[in-house]
Amino acid sequence: MIRYFLWICLVAFVGCQQQHANQFFSPDQTTKVEVAQNDQGRLQLKITDTASKNSIELSNLGIDSPLKAGNLNLDIKEVVKDKWQSFHGFADEIDDDYQPASLEIMEGEKVIAQLQFRLFNHALAYRFVDLPANTNQITEQTTIGLPEGAQCYAYNFEQAPKGPFELSEEEAKEIYLPLLIKTENQGYFAIQEGNIDSHAPIRLRGKTNNQLAFQAQETANKNATNTSWRIIQVGNDLKSMLSNQVVQNVNPQTQISDLSWIKPGKSLWDWRVWGYRAPDGFEYGLNTPSHKRMIDFAAENNVQYLLLDADWYGFEFGDDSDPTTSRPEINIEEEMAYAKEKGVGLILYLNDKGARLFGLERVLKQFSDWGAVGIKYGFMRGTEAEKVKKTKEVIELCAKHKLMVIFHDKMIPNNGDERTWPNLMSKEFGYAQADAHRVGGPSIYVNTALVNQMSGPLDLTNGWFDLNNAQSRPKVYDPIPSTITAELAKLIITRTGWMILPDAPEAYLQKPELWELIAQFPAQFDNYHFVDGALDEYVSVARRSGEDWFLGAITTEKGRKVQLNTDFLEAGTTYEAKLYLDAEDSDFQSNKEAYTIDQKTIKGGEALNISMAPGGGVAVYFKKLS
């Protein structure tokens, strides 16, 4: 193995004798980076939020093993201002503004190492460029110093996010990104990764003295490569963490010239509806009559898609289950024709095993020829580095055949690749409700919305109405711990390309005044506005659709009264607000389906006082009055 080494020792500023100093600022001047070289030729880096003065320092930044730096050449370039089209609910157009810089380490006239920087508002991204070919793994030497008493929260696959924990605790031995850090003075930092292309995703570990270190990353590159972008966010509130699209912005612009076939939307989902008995006696199953019934409901109720999940072509892990055929109870070509006639798109599940045994491109071409609009890809196997390459292959081939895609089951983390490949609609990057033979409580959702959602769109399959009886179905293994208004709120809070609705059509129709709200949701919201929230407590988010707004808020297992700012509404303009509220005796365990509806007029900027039951929430529809 060829070993590549760079050592840029970024040590504490105190006591260092600086011979050369450089600094540069983000486009809005809110974030400052200071780079210096001490008398040993080693570099120092400090990132500061200029308003709160919160800062974070890095040390030992480099790859593999020590090499003393020579002459420093920091090149600060002109500010870049760009925009790009998004399909994933953050904004129609996303600003990509940053201050670029590059850093060369010289030995005489020879460049021995190079870093690239992009300084965004509230975030620094950096990467190492031109790593040697034929490298089996890299080990970044960077350590990141956190303030004393900092509390950490981290992504934890399809489970509750880790946290709060300190770096000295057992949970810090292996940390996946994103990592959200709350300081004692209420400042916030986040560590993320963007544009994972050539190496396994980053893992961190806690060290003594409040230090974070990188773990080895597997790679198998025959050609010279760049690392992913390492991202450090700084700010003084959660809003600055959740309102930043730096993870997406460090990814390349899309090369897909025709984007007209990429269409976000709401989707019914057959998987957890199996076994539901409708009032007219019809029982849903894995068959064409059930799917046609769901297609009819979608066509009549502003739902754009139906997702056919696992086993539609046979047992998903079976050696003989060919995804280019369907099981006897399903006539896939008949269903495709019926859905097309009704104006509903079909999304087809594909297990990694079926893709490997029967040829990924062969399967995708058949799906496209049938008329499918997208796929759900599940249970990808392989090492992390292999999954990086396989994920890219799946998305690229889907784009070739004009198929949108979501991923489930221990996939590569969100890293902003939906900018390059906008046909990537979301990932199960968190605890999807009722998945993996278990259910997630209110606290899990609150922290997932605040931690995991920093990095990109999520598929969490919320929106249950039949909360009292859902566990009687074969694919729902435990009671759903939520109130019905919290389920409405989660659909607003969760940012995604496809809003996957898990319940049966008749369950929705039995509560028409609640279903009315979901039916009014657009195929995709125009933006994402973080209103307020606190880790381990609650979260509230507003979304715009034209001139109207939707707001969702949920709490943990503890009931809560909060006052929410409506500064997202047009100042001084009057809106009719329809509030979907928990009843006085609502409870996420004992009285899940109780609710009330209230209406009032409100002017933009007025405070909104709401009360949420234990495990409950509130959803609000603001309609602008002329």
N, C-alpha and C positions, 0 to 999 in steps of 0.2 A: 504494500500500500504506500502510495506517495503521501507523505505527511506535509501539510501546509501549515506554516506558522506565521502568525502575526501577534504581536503583543503591544497593546496600547494601554499603558497603565493609567487608569483614570482614578487618581487617588483624591482624598479629601483636600479641599482648597486650603484649609487652615495649615499654616506652617510651610507652604510651598513657595519657593522662590521662583517667580515667573520671569522667563527671559523674553517670551513672545506671547502675546495675548490677542485673541480674536473673539468677536461676538457677532451674532446676527439675530434678527427678530422675525417673528411671524408677520404675515401681511397686515394684520390689524394691530400689531405691536403688543399683543397680550402675552406673548411667550418669548422668552429669551434663552438663547443657548450660548454658553461661554466655553470656548476651547482654548487651552493653553498648553505650553510645553515647559516642563521644569528643567533644572540644570542636569538631570540625568537623561534628557531627551525623551522622557515619557509624557504622554498627553493626559489632559484632564478635561472632563466634560461635566457641565452642570446645566440643568434645565429648570427654568424658573417661571412661574405664573406671576406676571408683573403686578397684577392687582392685589392678590392675596399674599405675595412674596413666598408662597409655598414652592419648595424646590426639591429636586431629587438629583442624586449624584451617582455616577457609574464609575466602576473601577475595574481594571484588568481586562478592558474590552479588547478582544482579539480572538484568533482562531488557533487552536491546537497547542503550540508550545512556544516558549519565549524567543523573540527576536527583537533586539534593541532597535528602536526607531532612529532614523537619521534625520535629515532635514524635513521640516514640516512645510507643506504647501497647501493652504486652505484657500479654495477658490469659491467666492460667494458670487452667485450669478444673479440675473434679473429675476424678479418675481414672476411666477407663472400663474396665469388666470385662465381657467378653462371651465366648461360645463359639460355634463353628459346626461343622457336620458335614462331614467330609472323606471323599472316596472314593479318595484318591491315595496312601495308604500311609504317611503321616507319623504320623497318629494318628486314631482314630475321631472324637474331638472335639479341636479346636484352640483353645487359649486366645488371646483377643484382648484383652490388657490393655495399656493405654498411658496416659500423661499427655498430655492435649491442651493446646495453647496456640495463641494466634493473635497476630499482630503487625501493627499498623496503622501506616503512615507517614502523617503528617498535614501538611497545609499550612493553618494556621489551623483552621477547623472542617471542612475537607474531607479525606476519606480518599483519598489518591492511589495507594496500593498496599497490598496485604494478603498476608501469608503465613500458612499454617497449618502447625502442627507436631504430630507425634505422637511422643512419646518412649517407645519400647519398652525392655524389658530388652535391653541391648547394641546398640541401634540407634535412630537418629533419622531420621524421615521428614519431609520438608518439601515444600511445593508453593506455587506462586504461583496466586492465584485471580482470577477475573474479568478475564482478558486480553481485550483488545478484539476485536470481530468483524472479519471481512474481512482477516485477516492471512495473508500468504503464507509467512512463516517467522518464527521467533523465534531469537534468539541469547542464550543465558544467559551472563552475564558472570562467573559464579562461577569462582574458582580454588581449588583444594584443595591445601594444602601437605602433602607427605609427609616423613617423617623421612629424614635422610641415609642412603644405603645401602639403602633399601627395595627389595625385589624384588617385581615385579609379574607376575601371571598373569591372562589374560583370555580370555573366550569368543572363538572364531574360526570361527564358522559350522560347517559339517560337516567340520572339519579338527581337527588337534591344537590344544588351547588354546595361545595364545601364552604364552611365559615359560620361564624367568625372564628379565625384562628390566628395565632402569632407564629412567627417563623421558627420559634423554638419548639413548637408542638409537633406531635406525630404527623398531623395532617399535612405539614409542610415538607415532608420527605419527598413527595412527588406532586408537583403542581402543574396542571394543564391550563392553557389560556382560553379565554381571557381571565386575567387576574385583576380584581377591583380592590383598591386599598383605601381605607378610611383612616385619617390621622386624628390625633387627639384634639387638634384645633379645627376640626371639621373640614379640613382640606381633603381632596381626593386625587388619587393617581390610578392609572390603569396601565397594564402591560398586555399588549396584543401582538398578533402576527398577521401580516398581510402578504398576499401573492405567494402562497406555498406552491412551489413549482418543481423543485429538484430534490428536496430533502424531506425527511420525516418532520412532522410538526414539533415545535419547541416544547420541551418540558423543563421546568425549573425545580429547584429544591432550596429549602431554607438552610441557612448557615448560622453560625453564632454571630453575635453583634449586629443583629437585624440586617443581615446580608442575604441576598438572593443570588444563586448561581445557576448556570445553564447545565443541563445534562447532555450527554452525547446524542447526536442526531445521525441516524442511519441514512446513507445515501448510496447510490450505485450509478455514478455518472461517468460515462465514457468521454464526455466533452467538458471543457471548462464551464463553470456555472457561477451564478450569483446566489447568495443566500436569499431567503425570504426577507421581507422588510420587518425589522424589529420596531415596535411602536411603543412609545412612552407618552401617555396622556397626563396632563396636569391641569388642575382646576380647583375651584373653591366650592363646587356643589355637584350634585348628581346630574343636573341638567347638562353641564359641560361635558360629562362623560357620555351621556346617552344621545346627545345632539350632534355628535361628531361622526362623519363618514370617512375618516382617514383610512380605515381598513379597506374600504372599497376604492378610495382614491389612489392608493399606491399600486393598484392593479392596472394593467394596460387597457386602453380603450378597446371596445369590441371591434372585431373585423367582420362581423355579420352585417352585410350591406342592407338586406331586406329584413326589417324587424316586424313587419305587419302581422306575422303569424304568432308572435309572442303576445299572449293575452292573459293577464291575471284574472282571477275570478273566484267565485264561491263554488264549492263542490260538495255534493252528497258523497257518502262513503258506505259501501255495502258491508264492510267487515264486522262492525259491532251491531249491525241491525239484524243479523241472522237470529232467528228465533222470536223476533218481535211479532206479536199477534195483534193485528189491527182490529178496530171495532167491528168491521164487517166479517171477521173471522179469518181473513187472509193471513198466513204466516210466512214471513220472509225467510228465504234461504238462498243457497248458491245456485241460482237458476235464472233462466231468461225471463220468466214471468215477473219475478221480483225486480229484476233490473229494469224492465219496461215500466213497471209501476213507479220506480224512482225517477226514471227519465220523464214520465208524465208530470210528476210533481215539480221537478226542476224546471221544465219548460213553462209551467204555469206560475212560477213563484220567483222569477229573477235569480235563478241559480244556473250558472253557466256550464257546470260539469258534473259528471259522475265518475268516481274512482272505483274500479273493480280491483279489489285487493287480492291477497294470496289465495292460491288454490283454484283460481278460475281455469287454469290450464292443467290441473292435476296437483297432487301434493307437491308443495313448492320445493321440498328437499328430495323429491324422488328422482331416481336415475332415469326414469322413462318419461318424466313430465316435460313435454316439448312445448315451449311457449309459442310456437307457430301453429299450434292446434288448440282446441278447447275441450274441456271435459264434456261428457255426453249430455249433461243437463243444461249446457250453455251453447247456444248458436251464436258465436261471436260475430259472424258476418251479418246475421239478421239484426242483432243488437246495434251494430254500427250503422246500418241503414236506417233503423228506427230512430236512433239518436240524431242522425243527420237531418232527418225529416222534421224532427221536433226542435232543431236548433240547439242541441245539447252536445257538448264534446265528451268523449270517453277517454279516460286515463287508465292505462293498464299497468298492473304490477309485474315486475320482473325480478326474480330472485337471482343472485349472483351465480348460483349453481346452474340454473337454466341457461344463463348467458354463456357460461364457460363450456357447457356440454354441447350446446346447439349453435354456438357462434353468435357473438354479440351483434355484429352488423347484420347478419342474416335475420336475426330476431327483430331488430329495430326496423329494418326495411319492411318486414312483413307487417309490423304494427302500423307503420306509415301507410302502406298500401291498403290496409283495411280501413284507414281513416281515423286512427287514434290521434289525439292531440298531444299526448304526453305519456310519461311513464313515472312510476314510483319504483326506485331501485333499492332492493333490500339485501342485507346480510353479506356485504362485500367482505371477502376474505383476503388474507395476505399480510405481510409486514406493513408497517406504517408507510415506509417509502414506496412499497408496491401499490398501496392504496392511493397514494398521491397520483401516481402515473395512471392507474386504472380509472380513478375518478375523472381525470382530465379526458381520457379516452372516451368514457361514457358520455360526458357532456358534449364533446366535439362531434361524436357520431350522432347523438340526438339532434344537434344543430344541423348536421348534414341532411338528416331526414325530416327536419322541421318538427321536432318533438320537444316539448318542454319536459322538465325532469325535477323530481325531488328525491332526496336520499334519506334512508332510515337505517338504523341499527349499526352503531359504532363506526360511523363514517368519518372521513377527514373533516376537521373542524371548519366552521365558517371562517373564511379568510379574505372575503371580498371578491371572490372570483365571479360573482354574479354581474360585476361590471363588464368583464371580458366576455362572459357567456350569459347574457340576460335571459336565456332559456332555462337557466338554473333558478327555480322558483323559491325553494327553501330547503332546509335540512331539519331533521329531527334532532336539533342541537340542544337537547334538554330532555326533561321528563314529560313525554307526551302522555296525556291523560288516559288512564286505563290500559296503557301499553305494558308489555312484558309481564303479564299476569298480576299486575298490581295497580294501585291508584296513588295519586299524589295529593297531599293535603294543601291547604291554602298557603302556608308558609313557603312551600316549595315553589308554587307559582310566583309569589311575590318576588322572591330572590332570583328566580329564573328570568323574570321580566327585567330585573335591574342588572343582572350580571351577564347571562348568556346573550341577551338581546343587544348588548353593546356591539357585538361583532357581526350581526346580520340577521336576515329573516329566519323565523322559526316555524316549524310545523308541530304544534302542540295539541291539535285535535280537541279543542274545547267547543262548547256550545251545546251541552246536554240539557234536555227538558224533562225527560222521563227519569228524574233523579231517584224516585222512590222505588222503582222496579227494574232499572237497567241491569242490575246484577243477576237477574233471572235468565239472561241471555247467555248462550254458550261462550261468547267471546268477551264478556264483561265479568271479571272474576271477583270483584269486591264492590261494595257500595261506593258511589262517587261522592267524595266529601266536599260539597259545595252548595251554595244556594243558587237558585235559578237566575237571580239578577247578577250574581257574580259570574255566571256562565256567559251572560250577555256582555258584561264588561270585559271579559277576557278576549272576546272576539275583536273588540276595539283596541285593546292594549297590545295584542300580539301583532307584530309586523311580519307579513308573509306575502308571497306571490299568489299562493292558493290558500283560501280559507276553507279548510276541510271540516265539514259539519258531520258529527258522528252519529246523530240520532235518526230515528225513523221519521219518514214524512208525516205520519199520523200523530206522532208525539209532538211535532211542531204545530200541526193544525189544531190540536186540542187546546192550545193556548194562543189563539189567533192574535190577541192584543200584544203578545210578546214576539211572536213570529213577525208581526208587522215591522218591528224595528230591524230585524235581520234582512227582511225583504227590501227595506229601504237602503241598506248598505250598498254602495256602488261596487262594481266589479273590483275596483281598487280605489283606496282613499288617495286624496291628492297630497297629503303630507302626514307627518308624525310630529306631534308637539308634546314634549314631556312637561306635564303640569306640576306635579309634586310627588314626593315619595320618600321613603326611608327604608333602608335595609332592615329586614326582620319585622317590618311594621305594615306598610301599605305602599301602593303605587297608583298613580292616576295619569292618564294620557288622553289627549284630544286629537281627533282626526278631522280633516276638512274634506268636504265633497261639494265642489262648486262654492256657493255662498253659505251653505249650511255646515254645521259641525256636529260631531258625535264625541261624547266624553265617556270614558270608562274608568272606574276606580274599584279596587278590591283591597280587602284587609286580610290579615292572617287569621289564626284561630281566635284571636281576641277581637271583640266588637270595638268599634271606633267611631268617634265623631271628628270630622275634619272640616276645615274651611278651605275651599279651593278658589284660586284666582281664575277669573275668566278673561285675562288680558289677551288671550288668543282670539277672542271675538272682536269685531270691528268696534272701536271705541265710540261710545255714545249711541250706537245703533241698537234698536230694540229687537229682541229675539223671543219667539215662543219656545219655551223649554218644556219638553215632555220628559219626566223623570220616572225611571223604572227602579223602584226602591224595594229593599227588604221590608217585610212586615215587622211589626213590633216584636213578634215572637219567632221570627225566622232564626234558624240555626243550621249550620252546615252538616250536622249529624242527625238532629231530631225533627227538624221542620224545614226541609230543603226547598219545597216548591211554593211556599207562601210568599206573596209579593203584593205591593200596592203600586198604583200609577198616579202621578200627580202632574198637574200642569201649572205653569206660571209664566209671566213675562219677565224678562231680565235684560238689562242693558250691558253691552260689552264693557268689561272691567269691573263689574259688580262682583262681590264675593258670593260664593255659593256654599251654604252650610249643608252638609250631608251627614247622615248617620248610617253606619254599616253594621249589620249583625255579625256575630262570630262566624268567620269564614264566608262572609257575605260581600256584597258590592253594590254598585249603583251604575246604571247606564243612563245617559241623557242625550236627547236629540234636540239640538238648537236649530230652529228654522227661522231664517231671517225674514222679518216683516217689512213689507214695502212701505 
